[in-house]
Amino acid sequence: MKTKTLLGLILLPLLLACEAPFQMRESGLGTFSITVGSGSGGSGRTALPWPTGTAQIENLVHTVRITDRQGNRLLERKNARDGDTVSFSVPPGQYTIIVEAYEKGDPAEELAAEGSVDVQIKSGKNGPFSVKMYPPGGGDGSEYYPFLVKSLTDLQNVGRGGAPGIDPKYDEWGLNKYYRQTANIDLSGVPNWDPIGPSSSSAFTGSYNGNGYTIFNLTINDSGVNVKGLFGSVGGGPSLGVKIVKNVRLVNVNILGNDNVGGVVGTNTSGTVQNCSVAGNISGGNNVGGVVGNNEYPGTLKNCSATGEVKGGSTVGGVVGKITGGTVGNCYSIGDVTGTGNQVGGVAGENYGKVTNCYATGKVIGYESVGGVVGLHDMDTVSNCYSTGTVSAVTNKVGGVVGHITGGTVENCYSTGDVTGTGNQVGGVVGDNSGTVTNCYATGKVKGSENVGGVVGVQNMGTVSYCVALNPDVIRTNAIGTAYIGRIIGRYYSGSMSNNFAREGMAVDHGIVGPPYLLNPGVGTEDGANVTASTNANDSNGGWNNQSFWGTTMGFGVDWDMANGQLPRLKNMPGRAQNPAVK
């Protein structure tokens, strides 16, 4: 191998490409070309140094790969020799350019150098872009030249730089550095994973980019230990580092911990967790979530998903157990969520922040304050969310979307699963409401002991407006006392009810021997005004199969996709297609 001390570089000059390698999403392709090779600058190239003292290898053969920001591979060119130029055409957007250099041109041979750069491609000509090349595992841990994680040993040393007995090559791998995964990694040989950033006092404050690669067989078995996940604690304060974990894919996960347990992160304090997915089972005590256990203000969780079972005590959610502040958006859970205690939700168990554009499809089971999306909600907003699974509580306060609202707003949401509580405060959308519920609907059966409503079980204060109950049945099983049941609201204490509609012909069983339940239809009553599939007795715009009923009469706005012959569907939702229907 011939070597000499030179500067390593890859330059992406401003040239035209000649093909459209995959389907265009927008008009006007972005074009750029990549010139690869070793050299010291000149001839229009931009020279960037390798780490000091590194001998550069000449006459390498390169592979150039284009991915999206989630790490999905879109284009690849192999066997580019020193000085060769390869051209690309892509739709405008954000991409990552990855360059790998091999001594003999075969990926099975030794990798000599690698590098990457994130770029924004616009219509027309783009560039030049420069990629700094490092020996495998190189980089300096900075934003543009992160440490590269390609093996189990590398992953085990993320954030552990300077620890006693550590391999000197990892001395600089601190908790505040940048990392990028470059290969799939199998953890099957690790029976009990030690989280990166194990506690709030040793939190991860850097950036980890999983780059779309997969981590298989993550296992944690610490039933008495808090703060468990691939990462234990991320963040630690608004001024500490960048605090980002992104593009992580976990498959065949089995985690057992105590409190603050999640597939990706146990506790997220003021950090960002984005574009992550978890497939597997998560179990713990309190604050247990499929992706994050506890999300603290002003932490952000976005574009994440969990597939599998999530089990715990109290404050258990399919995506996140507890949101003590911050934002959760564009996330979903596919799998059953079970809590033996209170505050259990398909997406979040307990929420004091903002949840938007999220959904859950599995069964949700808990003791009290149980919701298809959120168990307990206070202070902020749950918006543009839905649930399709059955929701049940051992006792009280269970709803198709939210079990218990102590404050805040639930808007632009729907539920299609059956809702059951053996106790009180049972509603198709919300079980117990002391906030605002607007532009929501439910289609599942609702059944409880008493205080049972097609939309809301109990209205303590606040507002229920512009909501529709399309439930086939609303059933009260307690045959003693007053029949606290209604097509819209089971029991009304105070606040306001306005412009609400309910399915004409809904079976309302008040559980008392004697005459049938006496309806009191009206847009401002507990039973709401009548609406049918094709006609609305109180409005000339038609019934629930008519787009104008939802858009004009109910005021469902730009967040909804509305068409004749179908129920409204939420726009811009992640994952699967929606198909709500009247039962």
C-alpha positions in Angstrom: 0.0 0.0 0.0 1.5 3.3 -1.0 1.0 6.1 1.5 2.1 9.7 2.0 1.1 12.5 4.3 -1.4 14.6 2.3 -4.8 16.2 2.7 -7.9 14.0 2.3 -10.9 15.3 0.5 -13.9 14.7 -1.5 -15.3 17.6 -3.5 -18.7 17.8 -5.0 -18.4 20.4 -7.8 -21.0 22.4 -9.6 -21.8 20.3 -12.7 -24.9 19.0 -14.5 -26.3 15.5 -14.0 -27.9 13.6 -16.9 -30.6 11.4 -15.4 -33.6 11.2 -13.1 -32.8 8.2 -11.0 -36.1 8.0 -9.1 -39.6 9.4 -9.3 -39.7 13.2 -9.0 -41.7 14.6 -6.1 -41.5 18.2 -7.3 -41.0 19.9 -10.7 -37.4 20.7 -11.4 -34.6 18.3 -10.5 -31.6 19.3 -8.5 -28.3 18.3 -10.1 -24.8 17.9 -8.7 -21.7 15.8 -9.4 -19.1 14.3 -7.1 -15.4 14.2 -7.9 -13.6 11.6 -5.7 -10.0 11.0 -5.0 -7.0 11.8 -2.8 -5.0 15.0 -3.3 -3.8 18.2 -1.8 -6.0 20.7 -3.4 -5.7 22.6 -6.6 -7.5 22.0 -10.0 -10.7 23.4 -8.5 -10.7 21.1 -5.5 -11.2 22.1 -1.9 -8.6 20.5 0.4 -9.6 19.4 3.9 -7.2 17.7 6.4 -7.3 14.2 7.8 -6.5 13.9 11.5 -2.9 15.0 12.2 -0.4 12.3 11.6 -2.6 10.1 9.5 -1.1 8.6 6.4 -3.4 9.0 3.4 -3.8 6.1 1.1 -3.6 6.8 -2.6 -5.4 5.1 -5.5 -8.5 4.2 -3.6 -11.8 3.0 -5.1 -14.9 4.8 -3.9 -18.6 4.2 -3.2 -20.8 7.2 -3.2 -24.2 6.8 -1.6 -27.2 9.3 -1.4 -29.7 8.8 1.4 -32.6 10.8 2.8 -32.3 12.3 6.3 -33.9 9.2 7.8 -31.1 7.1 6.4 -33.0 5.4 3.6 -30.7 4.6 0.7 -31.8 6.2 -2.5 -28.9 6.1 -4.9 -25.5 4.5 -5.0 -22.5 4.6 -7.4 -19.6 2.1 -6.9 -16.0 1.7 -8.2 -15.2 5.4 -8.7 -11.4 5.8 -9.1 -9.3 8.7 -8.0 -10.4 11.7 -10.1 -13.6 10.2 -11.4 -16.8 12.3 -11.4 -20.2 10.7 -10.9 -23.4 12.7 -11.4 -26.8 12.7 -9.7 -30.2 14.1 -10.3 -32.7 14.2 -7.4 -35.9 15.9 -6.5 -35.3 19.0 -4.3 -35.0 18.2 -0.7 -32.6 17.3 2.1 -30.1 14.5 1.6 -27.0 12.9 3.1 -24.0 12.2 0.9 -21.9 9.3 2.1 -18.5 8.4 0.6 -16.6 5.2 1.4 -13.1 4.5 0.1 -11.8 1.0 -0.3 -8.2 -0.1 -1.0 -9.3 -2.7 -3.6 -12.8 -1.4 -4.5 -14.6 -4.3 -2.8 -16.7 -3.6 0.3 -15.6 -6.9 1.6 -12.0 -5.5 1.6 -10.7 -3.2 4.2 -12.4 0.2 4.5 -9.7 2.8 4.3 -11.7 6.0 4.8 -15.3 7.3 5.0 -17.1 10.6 5.4 -20.5 12.2 5.0 -22.2 15.6 4.7 -25.9 16.7 4.9 -27.0 18.9 2.0 -30.0 20.8 0.8 -30.6 20.3 -2.9 -32.6 22.8 -4.8 -33.9 22.8 -8.4 -31.1 23.3 -10.9 -27.4 23.2 -10.3 -26.0 22.6 -6.8 -22.7 22.6 -5.1 -19.8 22.5 -4.6 -20.0 20.4 -1.4 -17.0 19.1 0.5 -16.9 15.8 2.4 -14.1 15.4 5.0 -12.7 11.9 4.9 -11.5 10.0 8.0 -10.1 6.5 8.7 -12.9 4.1 9.8 -14.3 5.2 13.1 -12.5 8.5 12.7 -14.0 11.9 13.0 -13.4 14.3 15.9 -16.9 14.2 17.4 -17.8 17.6 16.0 -21.1 18.4 14.2 -19.7 17.9 10.6 -17.3 15.2 11.4 -18.9 12.9 14.0 -17.5 9.8 15.5 -18.6 6.8 13.5 -20.4 3.9 15.2 -20.3 0.7 13.2 -19.9 -2.1 15.7 -21.2 -3.3 19.1 -17.9 -2.2 20.7 -18.4 1.3 19.2 -21.9 1.5 20.5 -20.9 0.4 24.0 -18.4 3.2 24.1 -20.6 6.0 23.0 -20.5 8.7 25.8 -17.9 6.8 27.8 -14.7 8.6 26.9 -12.2 8.9 29.7 -13.7 6.1 31.7 -11.2 3.9 33.6 -9.9 1.0 31.5 -11.4 2.3 28.3 -9.7 1.6 25.0 -7.6 4.7 24.3 -9.2 5.0 20.8 -12.4 6.0 22.6 -10.9 8.5 25.0 -12.6 11.4 23.3 -16.0 9.8 23.0 -17.8 12.0 25.5 -21.5 12.5 26.4 -21.5 15.9 24.5 -20.1 14.7 21.2 -21.7 14.0 17.8 -22.1 10.4 16.6 -23.3 8.7 13.4 -24.1 5.0 13.0 -22.8 3.5 9.8 -23.9 -0.1 10.1 -26.5 -2.4 11.6 -25.6 -3.6 15.1 -26.6 -6.8 16.8 -26.8 -6.7 20.7 -27.8 -10.3 21.1 -24.6 -11.0 23.0 -25.4 -8.4 25.6 -27.9 -9.8 28.2 -28.4 -6.5 30.0 -27.6 -3.3 28.2 -26.0 -0.5 30.1 -27.8 2.7 28.9 -25.8 5.6 27.3 -26.1 8.5 29.7 -27.2 6.4 32.7 -28.6 9.2 34.9 -29.6 12.9 35.0 -26.1 13.7 36.5 -24.5 11.8 33.6 -26.9 12.6 30.8 -26.2 12.4 27.1 -26.0 16.0 25.7 -24.6 15.4 22.3 -26.1 14.1 19.0 -26.6 10.5 18.0 -27.7 9.9 14.4 -28.8 6.3 13.9 -28.7 7.1 10.2 -31.5 4.7 9.4 -29.5 1.6 10.4 -31.0 -1.0 12.8 -30.0 -2.0 16.3 -31.2 -5.5 16.9 -32.0 -7.4 20.1 -31.7 -4.7 22.7 -32.3 -6.4 26.1 -32.5 -4.8 29.5 -33.4 -6.8 32.6 -33.3 -4.5 35.6 -36.7 -4.5 37.3 -35.5 -2.5 40.3 -33.5 0.2 38.4 -34.8 3.5 37.1 -34.0 5.4 33.8 -33.7 2.6 31.3 -33.5 2.5 27.5 -30.9 2.5 24.8 -30.2 6.0 26.3 -30.9 6.5 29.9 -31.1 10.2 30.3 -30.9 12.8 27.4 -30.6 16.5 28.2 -30.0 18.0 31.6 -30.8 21.7 31.1 -31.6 24.2 28.3 -28.0 25.4 28.0 -26.3 22.0 27.9 -25.4 20.8 24.4 -27.5 19.9 21.4 -29.2 16.9 23.0 -30.5 15.1 19.9 -31.2 11.4 19.3 -32.5 10.8 15.8 -33.0 8.1 13.1 -32.7 5.2 15.5 -34.4 1.9 14.6 -34.7 -0.7 17.3 -35.9 -4.2 16.4 -36.7 -7.1 18.8 -36.5 -5.1 21.9 -37.1 -6.5 25.4 -36.8 -4.1 28.2 -37.7 -4.5 31.9 -37.0 -1.6 34.3 -38.5 0.3 37.1 -39.5 3.9 36.6 -38.7 6.2 33.6 -38.4 3.4 31.1 -38.5 3.7 27.3 -37.3 1.9 24.2 -35.0 4.7 23.0 -34.8 7.1 26.0 -35.7 6.6 29.7 -35.9 10.4 30.5 -35.7 13.2 28.0 -35.0 16.5 29.6 -35.0 19.4 27.2 -33.7 17.2 24.4 -35.1 16.1 21.0 -36.0 12.5 20.0 -37.0 12.3 16.4 -37.5 9.8 13.6 -37.1 6.8 15.9 -38.9 3.5 15.9 -39.1 0.7 18.4 -40.4 -2.9 17.7 -40.6 -5.0 20.8 -41.9 -5.1 24.4 -41.3 -2.5 27.1 -42.2 -3.1 30.8 -41.6 -1.2 34.0 -43.2 0.5 37.0 -44.2 4.2 36.5 -43.5 6.5 33.6 -43.2 3.7 31.0 -43.4 4.4 27.2 -42.7 2.6 24.0 -40.2 5.2 22.8 -39.6 7.6 25.8 -40.5 7.0 29.5 -40.6 10.6 30.8 -40.5 13.6 28.5 -39.7 16.8 30.6 -40.0 20.4 29.5 -39.0 21.6 27.0 -38.2 18.2 25.5 -39.5 17.3 22.0 -40.6 13.9 20.7 -41.5 13.8 17.0 -41.9 11.4 14.1 -41.5 8.3 16.3 -43.4 5.0 16.5 -43.7 2.0 18.7 -44.8 -1.5 17.7 -45.4 -4.0 20.5 -46.7 -4.2 24.0 -46.1 -1.6 26.7 -46.8 -2.6 30.3 -46.4 -0.8 33.6 -48.0 0.5 36.8 -49.2 4.1 36.5 -48.4 6.7 33.8 -48.0 4.3 31.0 -48.2 5.2 27.3 -47.7 3.5 23.9 -45.2 6.2 22.8 -44.4 8.1 26.0 -45.3 7.4 29.6 -45.4 10.9 31.0 -45.1 14.3 29.4 -44.3 16.8 32.1 -43.8 19.5 29.4 -42.8 19.9 25.9 -44.3 18.6 22.6 -45.1 15.2 21.2 -46.0 15.2 17.5 -46.4 12.9 14.5 -46.1 9.8 16.6 -48.0 6.6 16.8 -48.3 3.3 18.7 -49.3 -0.1 17.2 -49.7 -2.5 20.1 -51.5 -3.0 23.4 -50.9 -0.7 26.4 -51.6 -2.0 29.9 -51.2 -0.3 33.2 -52.2 -1.8 36.6 -52.6 1.8 38.0 -53.8 5.2 36.8 -53.0 7.4 33.8 -52.8 5.0 31.0 -53.0 6.0 27.3 -52.5 4.7 23.8 -50.0 7.4 23.1 -49.2 9.1 26.4 -50.2 8.1 30.0 -50.1 11.6 31.5 -49.8 14.9 29.6 -48.9 18.4 30.7 -47.7 19.5 27.3 -48.8 19.3 23.7 -49.8 16.2 21.8 -50.6 16.6 18.1 -50.9 14.5 15.0 -50.7 11.2 17.0 -52.7 8.0 17.0 -52.9 4.5 18.7 -54.4 1.3 17.3 -54.0 -1.2 20.1 -56.1 -2.1 23.2 -55.6 0.3 26.2 -56.3 -1.1 29.7 -55.8 0.6 33.0 -57.3 1.1 36.5 -58.5 4.8 36.3 -57.9 7.8 34.0 -57.6 5.7 30.8 -57.7 7.1 27.3 -57.3 5.8 23.7 -54.7 8.6 23.1 -54.0 10.2 26.6 -54.9 9.0 30.0 -54.8 12.2 32.0 -54.5 15.6 30.3 -54.0 19.1 31.8 -52.9 22.6 30.8 -52.2 22.4 27.1 -53.6 20.7 24.0 -54.4 17.3 22.6 -55.2 18.0 18.9 -55.5 16.1 15.6 -55.3 12.7 17.2 -57.3 9.4 17.0 -57.6 5.9 18.4 -59.1 2.8 17.0 -58.6 0.2 19.7 -60.8 -0.8 22.6 -60.3 1.3 25.8 -61.3 -0.1 29.2 -60.8 0.9 32.9 -61.3 -1.2 36.0 -62.9 1.9 37.7 -63.6 5.4 36.5 -62.7 8.1 34.0 -62.2 6.3 30.7 -62.5 7.9 27.2 -61.9 6.9 23.6 -59.4 9.8 23.2 -58.7 11.1 26.8 -59.7 9.5 30.1 -59.6 12.6 32.3 -59.2 16.3 31.4 -58.4 18.5 34.4 -57.7 21.5 32.2 -56.7 22.4 28.6 -58.2 21.5 25.3 -59.0 18.4 23.2 -59.8 19.3 19.6 -60.0 17.7 16.2 -59.9 14.2 17.5 -61.9 11.0 17.0 -62.3 7.5 18.4 -63.7 4.4 16.7 -63.1 1.7 19.4 -65.5 0.5 22.1 -65.1 2.2 25.5 -65.9 0.4 28.7 -65.6 1.2 32.4 -66.9 -0.8 35.3 -67.2 2.5 37.2 -68.3 6.0 36.4 -67.3 8.8 33.9 -67.2 6.9 30.7 -67.3 8.7 27.3 -66.7 8.0 23.7 -64.2 10.8 23.5 -63.6 12.0 27.1 -64.5 10.3 30.4 -64.3 13.2 32.8 -64.1 16.8 31.5 -63.1 20.0 33.1 -61.6 21.6 30.0 -62.6 22.2 26.4 -63.7 19.5 23.9 -64.5 20.7 20.4 -64.6 19.3 16.8 -64.5 15.7 17.9 -66.6 12.5 17.2 -66.9 8.9 18.3 -68.3 5.8 16.6 -67.7 3.0 19.2 -70.0 1.5 21.8 -69.8 3.1 25.2 -70.6 1.2 28.4 -70.2 2.0 32.1 -71.9 1.9 35.5 -73.2 5.5 35.3 -72.3 8.9 34.0 -72.0 7.5 30.5 -72.0 9.6 27.3 -71.5 9.2 23.7 -68.9 12.0 23.7 -68.3 12.9 27.4 -69.1 11.0 30.5 -69.2 13.8 33.0 -69.0 17.6 32.3 -67.7 19.3 35.5 -67.0 22.6 33.9 -65.6 23.9 30.6 -67.1 23.4 27.1 -68.3 20.7 24.9 -69.1 22.0 21.4 -69.3 21.0 17.8 -69.0 17.3 18.6 -70.9 14.4 17.1 -71.8 11.1 18.8 -72.2 8.3 16.2 -72.1 5.5 18.7 -74.5 2.5 18.1 -75.1 2.1 21.9 -74.6 4.1 25.0 -75.3 1.8 28.0 -75.5 2.4 31.8 -75.3 -0.8 33.8 -76.2 0.6 37.2 -80.0 0.0 37.7 -80.1 2.0 40.9 -80.7 5.8 41.2 -81.0 8.5 38.6 -80.2 7.6 35.0 -77.1 9.7 34.5 -76.7 9.0 30.8 -76.8 10.9 27.6 -76.1 10.7 23.9 -73.6 13.5 24.1 -72.9 14.0 27.9 -73.7 11.5 30.6 -73.9 13.9 33.5 -73.8 17.7 33.2 -72.7 19.9 36.2 -71.7 23.2 34.7 -70.0 24.9 31.8 -71.5 25.1 28.3 -72.9 22.7 25.6 -73.4 23.9 22.1 -73.9 22.7 18.6 -73.6 19.0 19.3 -75.3 16.3 17.3 -76.0 12.6 18.0 -77.0 9.6 15.9 -80.8 9.3 15.6 -81.7 5.8 16.6 -78.8 5.4 19.0 -79.6 2.7 21.6 -79.6 4.5 25.0 -80.1 2.0 27.8 -80.3 3.8 31.2 -80.2 0.5 33.1 -83.4 1.1 35.1 -86.4 -1.2 35.0 -89.3 0.7 33.6 -90.0 3.1 30.7 -87.3 3.7 28.1 -84.9 6.6 28.4 -86.6 9.8 27.5 -84.5 11.7 25.0 -84.2 15.5 25.1 -82.8 16.3 21.7 -81.2 19.7 21.0 -77.9 21.2 20.0 -77.4 22.5 23.6 -78.6 19.5 25.6 -77.0 16.3 27.0 -78.5 14.4 24.1 -77.6 16.7 21.2 -79.6 17.2 18.1 -80.5 14.4 15.8 -78.4 13.5 12.8 -78.9 10.6 10.3 -76.8 9.2 7.6 -78.5 11.2 4.9 -80.6 13.8 6.4 -80.5 16.1 9.4 -83.8 17.1 10.9 -82.3 20.4 12.3 -80.2 21.4 9.3 -80.7 21.5 5.6 -77.1 20.6 4.8 -77.6 16.9 5.2 -76.3 14.2 7.6 -73.1 12.5 8.5 -72.5 11.2 5.0 -72.6 14.7 3.6 -69.4 16.8 3.5 -71.4 20.0 4.2 -72.7 18.7 7.5 -69.1 18.4 8.8 -67.7 21.5 7.2 -70.6 23.9 7.5 -72.7 22.7 10.4 -70.0 21.3 12.6 -67.2 23.7 11.6 -64.6 21.0 11.0 -61.8 23.0 9.3 -58.6 22.7 7.3 -57.2 19.9 9.5 -59.8 17.5 8.2 -60.1 15.6 4.9 -63.9 15.6 4.2 -65.8 14.0 1.3 -69.3 12.8 0.7 -69.8 9.2 1.7 -67.1 9.0 4.3 -66.4 10.2 7.9 -63.8 13.0 8.3 -60.2 11.9 8.4 -57.3 13.9 9.8 -54.8 15.3 7.4 -51.0 15.0 7.6 -51.0 11.9 9.8 -48.0 9.6 10.0 -48.1 5.9 9.1 -51.2 4.0 8.2 -54.3 5.0 6.2 -57.4 6.0 8.1 -60.8 4.3 7.6 -63.3 5.5 10.3 -66.8 4.2 9.8 -70.2 4.1 11.5 -70.9 0.8 13.1 
